[in-house]
């Protein structure tokens, strides 16, 4: 159903904009699938979280991860079913871990500093982590999203170190760490994904 809706919208866009070729149309279609597919997937994850007794924590996880996740990118699973399972595991898993894990005192700050150092290195190497279907090919766009990744990541962990509400603090720490893992080359290899530059060439020569 989602595939048909996205194909209809893609064809409609192509009729309005004849200059769009097959390659660009494929990118648009993939982007629409991600956007439209997120709506029922989000509701499904929250419904599952409700029955697991972690509805509020899962919703908070969604909201807190949006800025960093949107900026840094990450791999995409190939099927809708796989995406639903992966997304549910990701958000509900973080919520459960954050609710029951104990990070306090000096341990909390050691973990935050460790996650920050690791994350800054990975952002430098891989962010924004695009895909072959939705590439980010201009140097300007990549630089902007990388800077947003640095900023949101650092601010989030700073907030985690300041606030006293342990569940929210844990959500930021664990969520940002796992999101950072999703942009790494190892994660892309394990999920059979490719970065946009691996398919379309070196982005450093594209300055538009």
C-alpha atoms as a printed R data frame, in Angstrom:
    type eleno elety resid chain resno      x      y       z
1   ATOM     1    CA   UNK     A     1  0.000  0.000   0.000
2   ATOM     2    CA   UNK     A     2  2.768  2.426   0.967
3   ATOM     3    CA   UNK     A     3  4.690  1.545  -2.205
4   ATOM     4    CA   UNK     A     4  1.658  2.348  -4.376
5   ATOM     5    CA   UNK     A     5  1.024  5.675  -2.652
6   ATOM     6    CA   UNK     A     6  4.662  6.697  -3.009
7   ATOM     7    CA   UNK     A     7  4.777  5.682  -6.673
8   ATOM     8    CA   UNK     A     8  1.611  7.687  -7.351
9   ATOM     9    CA   UNK     A     9  3.121 10.770  -5.693
10  ATOM    10    CA   UNK     A    10  6.427 10.298  -7.520
11  ATOM    11    CA   UNK     A    11  4.675 10.087 -10.888
12  ATOM    12    CA   UNK     A    12  2.634 13.165 -10.016
13  ATOM    13    CA   UNK     A    13  5.819 15.079  -9.195
14  ATOM    14    CA   UNK     A    14  7.398 13.965 -12.471
15  ATOM    15    CA   UNK     A    15  4.404 15.231 -14.439
16  ATOM    16    CA   UNK     A    16  4.743 18.614 -12.741
17  ATOM    17    CA   UNK     A    17  8.529 18.639 -13.149
18  ATOM    18    CA   UNK     A    18  9.497 16.966 -16.469
19  ATOM    19    CA   UNK     A    19 13.200 17.665 -15.868
20  ATOM    20    CA   UNK     A    20 13.320 14.933 -13.208
21  ATOM    21    CA   UNK     A    21 15.050 11.877 -14.685
22  ATOM    22    CA   UNK     A    22 14.713  8.237 -13.631
23  ATOM    23    CA   UNK     A    23 17.592  8.437 -11.152
24  ATOM    24    CA   UNK     A    24 16.181 11.493  -9.358
25  ATOM    25    CA   UNK     A    25 12.689  9.963  -9.421
26  ATOM    26    CA   UNK     A    26 14.043  6.874  -7.658
27  ATOM    27    CA   UNK     A    27 15.588  9.069  -4.954
28  ATOM    28    CA   UNK     A    28 12.306 10.984  -4.529
29  ATOM    29    CA   UNK     A    29 10.337  7.739  -4.311
30  ATOM    30    CA   UNK     A    30 12.672  6.345  -1.671
31  ATOM    31    CA   UNK     A    31 12.440  9.551   0.338
32  ATOM    32    CA   UNK     A    32  8.634  9.460   0.197
33  ATOM    33    CA   UNK     A    33  8.643  5.851   1.389
34  ATOM    34    CA   UNK     A    34 10.730  6.849   4.394
35  ATOM    35    CA   UNK     A    35  8.506  9.819   5.244
36  ATOM    36    CA   UNK     A    36  5.125  8.137   4.722
37  ATOM    37    CA   UNK     A    37  6.311  4.859   6.187
38  ATOM    38    CA   UNK     A    38  7.380  6.615   9.387
39  ATOM    39    CA   UNK     A    39  3.797  7.569  10.299
40  ATOM    40    CA   UNK     A    40  2.244  4.090  10.783
41  ATOM    41    CA   UNK     A    41  5.580  2.771  12.048
42  ATOM    42    CA   UNK     A    42  5.708  5.405  14.778
43  ATOM    43    CA   UNK     A    43  2.171  4.598  15.936
44  ATOM    44    CA   UNK     A    44  2.942  0.872  15.932
45  ATOM    45    CA   UNK     A    45  6.086  1.353  18.010
46  ATOM    46    CA   UNK     A    46  4.184  3.473  20.543
47  ATOM    47    CA   UNK     A    47  1.387  0.898  20.750
48  ATOM    48    CA   UNK     A    48  3.923 -1.851  21.444
49  ATOM    49    CA   UNK     A    49  5.614  0.403  23.997
50  ATOM    50    CA   UNK     A    50  2.259  0.982  25.701
51  ATOM    51    CA   UNK     A    51  1.725 -2.746  26.236
52  ATOM    52    CA   UNK     A    52  5.300 -3.064  27.491
53  ATOM    53    CA   UNK     A    53  4.656 -0.332  30.053
54  ATOM    54    CA   UNK     A    54  7.242  2.056  28.593
55  ATOM    55    CA   UNK     A    55  5.028  4.365  26.512
56  ATOM    56    CA   UNK     A    56  6.250  7.617  28.059
57  ATOM    57    CA   UNK     A    57  9.912  6.606  27.946
58  ATOM    58    CA   UNK     A    58  9.642  5.555  24.302
59  ATOM    59    CA   UNK     A    59  7.933  8.811  23.313
60  ATOM    60    CA   UNK     A    60 10.644 10.781  25.114
61  ATOM    61    CA   UNK     A    61 13.263  8.731  23.282
62  ATOM    62    CA   UNK     A    62 11.676  9.614  19.930
63  ATOM    63    CA   UNK     A    63 11.640 13.316  20.742
64  ATOM    64    CA   UNK     A    64 15.135 13.519  22.216
65  ATOM    65    CA   UNK     A    65 16.795 11.642  19.360
66  ATOM    66    CA   UNK     A    66 15.145 13.532  16.477
67  ATOM    67    CA   UNK     A    67 17.659 16.435  16.235
68  ATOM    68    CA   UNK     A    68 20.790 14.289  16.331
69  ATOM    69    CA   UNK     A    69 19.338 11.429  14.277
70  ATOM    70    CA   UNK     A    70 18.114 13.723  11.486
71  ATOM    71    CA   UNK     A    71 21.480 15.453  11.249
72  ATOM    72    CA   UNK     A    72 23.798 12.436  11.527
73  ATOM    73    CA   UNK     A    73 21.820 10.004   9.332
74  ATOM    74    CA   UNK     A    74 22.375  6.265   9.450
75  ATOM    75    CA   UNK     A    75 21.661  3.045   7.587
76  ATOM    76    CA   UNK     A    76 18.221  1.923   6.410
77  ATOM    77    CA   UNK     A    77 16.908 -1.637   6.516
78  ATOM    78    CA   UNK     A    78 15.782 -3.000   3.177
79  ATOM    79    CA   UNK     A    79 12.197 -4.067   3.929
80  ATOM    80    CA   UNK     A    80  9.256 -2.438   5.715
81  ATOM    81    CA   UNK     A    81  9.007 -5.414   8.088
82  ATOM    82    CA   UNK     A    82 12.693 -5.282   8.899
83  ATOM    83    CA   UNK     A    83 12.446 -1.542   9.429
84  ATOM    84    CA   UNK     A    84  9.510 -1.922  11.814
85  ATOM    85    CA   UNK     A    85 11.288 -4.615  13.829
86  ATOM    86    CA   UNK     A    86 14.524 -2.642  13.888
87  ATOM    87    CA   UNK     A    87 12.849  0.632  14.859
88  ATOM    88    CA   UNK     A    88 10.791 -1.031  17.602
89  ATOM    89    CA   UNK     A    89 13.866 -2.744  19.020
90  ATOM    90    CA   UNK     A    90 15.871  0.475  18.852
91  ATOM    91    CA   UNK     A    91 13.437  2.823  20.594
92  ATOM    92    CA   UNK     A    92 11.844  0.374  23.019
93  ATOM    93    CA   UNK     A    93 15.236 -1.102  23.851
94  ATOM    94    CA   UNK     A    94 16.629  2.309  24.738
95  ATOM    95    CA   UNK     A    95 13.527  3.051  26.828
96  ATOM    96    CA   UNK     A    96 13.800 -0.218  28.788
97  ATOM    97    CA   UNK     A    97 17.544  0.145  29.314
98  ATOM    98    CA   UNK     A    98 17.164  3.764  30.422
99  ATOM    99    CA   UNK     A    99 14.402  2.904  32.867
100 ATOM   100    CA   UNK     A   100 16.274  0.182  34.702
101 ATOM   101    CA   UNK     A   101 19.989  0.960  34.234
102 ATOM   102    CA   UNK     A   102 21.807  2.743  37.024
103 ATOM   103    CA   UNK     A   103 24.273  5.456  36.049
104 ATOM   104    CA   UNK     A   104 25.148  7.681  38.967
105 ATOM   105    CA   UNK     A   105 28.011  9.588  40.523
106 ATOM   106    CA   UNK     A   106 31.386  9.517  38.815
107 ATOM   107    CA   UNK     A   107 30.363  6.540  36.651
108 ATOM   108    CA   UNK     A   108 27.739  8.645  34.894
109 ATOM   109    CA   UNK     A   109 30.265 11.316  33.949
110 ATOM   110    CA   UNK     A   110 32.871  8.783  32.831
111 ATOM   111    CA   UNK     A   111 30.285  7.226  30.508
112 ATOM   112    CA   UNK     A   112 29.197 10.631  29.174
113 ATOM   113    CA   UNK     A   113 32.779 11.710  28.426
114 ATOM   114    CA   UNK     A   114 33.544  8.336  26.791
115 ATOM   115    CA   UNK     A   115 30.424  8.510  24.621
116 ATOM   116    CA   UNK     A   116 31.233 12.116  23.685
117 ATOM   117    CA   UNK     A   117 34.801 11.303  22.592
118 ATOM   118    CA   UNK     A   118 33.651  8.273  20.624
119 ATOM   119    CA   UNK     A   119 30.784 10.193  19.033
120 ATOM   120    CA   UNK     A   120 32.884 13.187  17.985
121 ATOM   121    CA   UNK     A   121 35.348 10.854  16.256
122 ATOM   122    CA   UNK     A   122 32.578  8.962  14.450
123 ATOM   123    CA   UNK     A   123 30.818 12.177  13.396
124 ATOM   124    CA   UNK     A   124 34.109 13.421  11.960
125 ATOM   125    CA   UNK     A   125 34.552 10.211   9.995
126 ATOM   126    CA   UNK     A   126 31.012  9.384   8.873
127 ATOM   127    CA   UNK     A   127 28.406 12.101   9.491
128 ATOM   128    CA   UNK     A   128 26.192 12.802   7.739
129 ATOM   129    CA   UNK     A   129 25.790  9.096   6.986
130 ATOM   130    CA   UNK     A   130 23.628  9.036   3.866
131 ATOM   131    CA   UNK     A   131 22.557  6.095   1.708
132 ATOM   132    CA   UNK     A   132 22.771  5.311  -1.978
133 ATOM   133    CA   UNK     A   133 19.037  5.963  -2.376
134 ATOM   134    CA   UNK     A   134 19.055  9.297  -0.565
135 ATOM   135    CA   UNK     A   135 22.575 10.682  -1.045
136 ATOM   136    CA   UNK     A   136 23.927 14.001   0.225
137 ATOM   137    CA   UNK     A   137 26.327 14.915  -2.544
138 ATOM   138    CA   UNK     A   138 27.251 18.569  -2.083
139 ATOM   139    CA   UNK     A   139 30.083 19.654   0.157
140 ATOM   140    CA   UNK     A   140 27.998 22.515   1.536
141 ATOM   141    CA   UNK     A   141 25.126 20.260   2.646
142 ATOM   142    CA   UNK     A   142 27.461 17.695   4.154
143 ATOM   143    CA   UNK     A   143 29.387 20.337   6.094
144 ATOM   144    CA   UNK     A   144 26.167 21.886   7.422
145 ATOM   145    CA   UNK     A   145 24.733 18.575   8.631
146 ATOM   146    CA   UNK     A   146 28.033 17.553  10.161
147 ATOM   147    CA   UNK     A   147 28.138 20.799  12.152
148 ATOM   148    CA   UNK     A   148 24.543 20.234  13.309
149 ATOM   149    CA   UNK     A   149 25.558 16.705  14.346
150 ATOM   150    CA   UNK     A   150 28.468 18.036  16.416
151 ATOM   151    CA   UNK     A   151 26.237 20.641  18.038
152 ATOM   152    CA   UNK     A   152 23.185 18.511  18.859
153 ATOM   153    CA   UNK     A   153 25.353 15.635  20.071
154 ATOM   154    CA   UNK     A   154 27.394 17.836  22.416
155 ATOM   155    CA   UNK     A   155 24.417 19.796  23.744
156 ATOM   156    CA   UNK     A   156 22.456 16.600  24.363
157 ATOM   157    CA   UNK     A   157 25.236 15.007  26.396
158 ATOM   158    CA   UNK     A   158 25.779 18.259  28.287
159 ATOM   159    CA   UNK     A   159 22.097 18.225  29.261
160 ATOM   160    CA   UNK     A   160 22.424 14.560  30.277
161 ATOM   161    CA   UNK     A   161 25.234 15.517  32.638
162 ATOM   162    CA   UNK     A   162 23.321 18.390  34.212
163 ATOM   163    CA   UNK     A   163 19.794 17.100  34.783
164 ATOM   164    CA   UNK     A   164 18.879 14.998  37.799
165 ATOM   165    CA   UNK     A   165 16.136 12.954  36.122
166 ATOM   166    CA   UNK     A   166 18.022  9.699  35.547
167 ATOM   167    CA   UNK     A   167 15.650  8.185  32.975
168 ATOM   168    CA   UNK     A   168 15.925 11.163  30.601
169 ATOM   169    CA   UNK     A   169 19.667 11.367  31.194
170 ATOM   170    CA   UNK     A   170 20.035  7.669  30.380
171 ATOM   171    CA   UNK     A   171 17.891  8.003  27.246
172 ATOM   172    CA   UNK     A   172 20.231 10.679  25.925
173 ATOM   173    CA   UNK     A   173 23.393  8.760  26.803
174 ATOM   174    CA   UNK     A   174 22.306  5.353  25.486
175 ATOM   175    CA   UNK     A   175 20.281  6.779  22.600
176 ATOM   176    CA   UNK     A   176 23.063  9.003  21.295
177 ATOM   177    CA   UNK     A   177 25.595  6.189  21.636
178 ATOM   178    CA   UNK     A   178 23.457  3.700  19.693
179 ATOM   179    CA   UNK     A   179 22.562  6.306  17.066
180 ATOM   180    CA   UNK     A   180 26.278  6.976  16.603
181 ATOM   181    CA   UNK     A   181 26.873  3.266  16.034
182 ATOM   182    CA   UNK     A   182 24.300  3.402  13.225
183 ATOM   183    CA   UNK     A   183 26.439  5.764  11.147
184 ATOM   184    CA   UNK     A   184 29.618  3.673  11.291
185 ATOM   185    CA   UNK     A   185 31.074  1.709   8.405
186 ATOM   186    CA   UNK     A   186 30.718 -1.542  10.366
187 ATOM   187    CA   UNK     A   187 26.970 -0.965  10.772
188 ATOM   188    CA   UNK     A   188 26.641 -0.266   7.044
189 ATOM   189    CA   UNK     A   189 28.492 -3.458   6.162
190 ATOM   190    CA   UNK     A   190 26.419 -5.579   8.545
191 ATOM   191    CA   UNK     A   191 23.161 -4.229   7.041
192 ATOM   192    CA   UNK     A   192 24.402 -4.323   3.428
193 ATOM   193    CA   UNK     A   193 24.123 -0.550   2.989
194 ATOM   194    CA   UNK     A   194 26.362  1.866   1.093
195 ATOM   195    CA   UNK     A   195 27.120  5.504   1.734
196 ATOM   196    CA   UNK     A   196 26.067  7.914  -0.993
197 ATOM   197    CA   UNK     A   197 29.665  8.818  -1.853
198 ATOM   198    CA   UNK     A   198 30.532  5.138  -2.373
199 ATOM   199    CA   UNK     A   199 27.973  4.977  -5.171
200 ATOM   200    CA   UNK     A   200 28.103  8.475  -6.669
201 ATOM   201    CA   UNK     A   201 31.739  9.367  -6.148
202 ATOM   202    CA   UNK     A   202 33.835 11.740  -4.050
203 ATOM   203    CA   UNK     A   203 31.675 14.514  -2.636
204 ATOM   204    CA   UNK     A   204 34.656 16.737  -1.993
205 ATOM   205    CA   UNK     A   205 34.608 17.958  -5.601
206 ATOM   206    CA   UNK     A   206 30.959 19.002  -5.462
207 ATOM   207    CA   UNK     A   207 30.740 22.462  -3.958
208 ATOM   208    CA   UNK     A   208 27.259 23.527  -5.037
